[in-house]
Amino acid sequence: MSGFDRLHHLCVVVHDIDRAQAYYESLGIGPWHDYPPLHEYTELDVPDPDGFRALKYRYAWIGDQQLQLCEPGPEPTPQRRFLDEKGEGVFHVGFDVPDANAAESDIEATALMRGRRDNGSGFTYFDTAEHAGVILEIRQSPPA
């Protein structure tokens, strides 16, 4: 298993999450859900932890995959930088893994950001945009 075997979601960074959600709903995509609180990440290695926790995320299931929307605040997060430099668009592609720590150690790419909850679930974003055209992420869901 490479860590990139099971597509989980596409994440689109937007200026206005409510406007974007309304448009997707007009296309029949929904229902939309708020992402679980970002303060649940007790182990956090990101450029601006407060800015990360202030990100607005929503998601809708489309079959077995999610479409995520992310509205960054004014803080200097990678999502804000992407929006300011490139405009709205796909920020990252997320892949589901059973064990984030094991998958992270097997991937030969530099970690850009990572976070873990107390239960071990969490994410790692990799510095892959130059080679893959987009940031790749692995994520482990919390236990059910």
Backbone hydrogen bonds, N-H to C=O, Kabsch-Sander energy under -0.5 kcal/mol:
donor,donor_aa,acceptor,acceptor_aa,energy
7,L,5,D,-0.6
8,H,94,G,-3.0
9,H,94,G,-1.8
10,L,66,Q,-1.6
11,C,92,H,-2.5
12,V,10,L,-0.5
12,V,68,Q,-2.8
13,V,11,C,-0.5
13,V,89,G,-2.8
14,V,70,C,-2.8
20,A,16,D,-2.4
21,Q,17,I,-2.6
22,A,18,D,-2.4
23,Y,19,R,-2.0
24,Y,20,A,-2.5
25,E,21,Q,-2.7
26,S,22,A,-1.8
27,L,23,Y,-0.8
27,L,24,Y,-0.9
28,G,25,E,-1.7
29,I,24,Y,-2.5
30,G,28,G,-0.6
33,H,59,Y,-2.2
35,Y,57,Y,-2.2
40,E,37,P,-1.4
41,Y,38,L,-1.4
42,T,40,E,-1.0
42,T,116,R,-0.9
43,E,116,R,-2.3
44,L,42,T,-0.6
45,D,114,R,-3.1
52,F,48,D,-2.7
53,R,49,P,-2.4
54,A,50,D,-1.0
55,L,52,F,-1.5
56,K,71,E,-2.1
57,Y,55,L,-0.6
58,R,69,L,-2.0
59,Y,33,H,-2.3
60,A,67,L,-2.0
62,I,65,Q,-3.7
65,Q,62,I,-1.7
66,Q,8,H,-3.0
67,L,60,A,-2.6
68,Q,10,L,-3.1
68,Q,66,Q,-0.5
69,L,58,R,-2.9
70,C,12,V,-2.3
71,E,56,K,-2.6
77,T,75,E,-2.4
81,R,77,T,-2.5
82,F,78,P,-2.5
83,L,79,Q,-2.3
84,D,80,R,-2.7
85,E,81,R,-2.5
86,K,82,F,-3.1
87,G,82,F,-0.8
87,G,83,L,-1.2
89,G,13,V,-1.5
91,F,11,C,-2.9
91,F,89,G,-0.5
92,H,11,C,-1.1
93,V,135,I,-2.2
94,G,9,H,-2.8
95,F,137,E,-2.3
96,D,6,R,-2.6
97,V,139,R,-2.5
103,A,99,D,-2.5
104,E,100,A,-2.7
105,S,101,N,-1.8
106,D,102,A,-1.1
106,D,103,A,-0.6
107,I,103,A,-0.9
107,I,104,E,-0.7
109,A,107,I,-1.5
112,L,125,Y,-3.3
113,M,125,Y,-1.2
114,R,45,D,-1.7
115,G,123,F,-2.3
116,R,43,E,-2.6
117,R,121,S,-3.2
120,G,117,R,-2.0
122,G,140,Q,-1.3
123,F,115,G,-2.2
124,T,138,I,-2.0
125,Y,113,M,-3.0
126,F,136,L,-2.9
127,D,110,T,-3.2
128,T,126,F,-1.9
131,H,128,T,-0.7
132,A,128,T,-4.0
133,G,128,T,-0.6
133,G,129,A,-1.7
135,I,91,F,-1.2
136,L,126,F,-0.6
137,E,93,V,-2.5
138,I,124,T,-2.3
139,R,95,F,-2.3
140,Q,122,G,-2.9
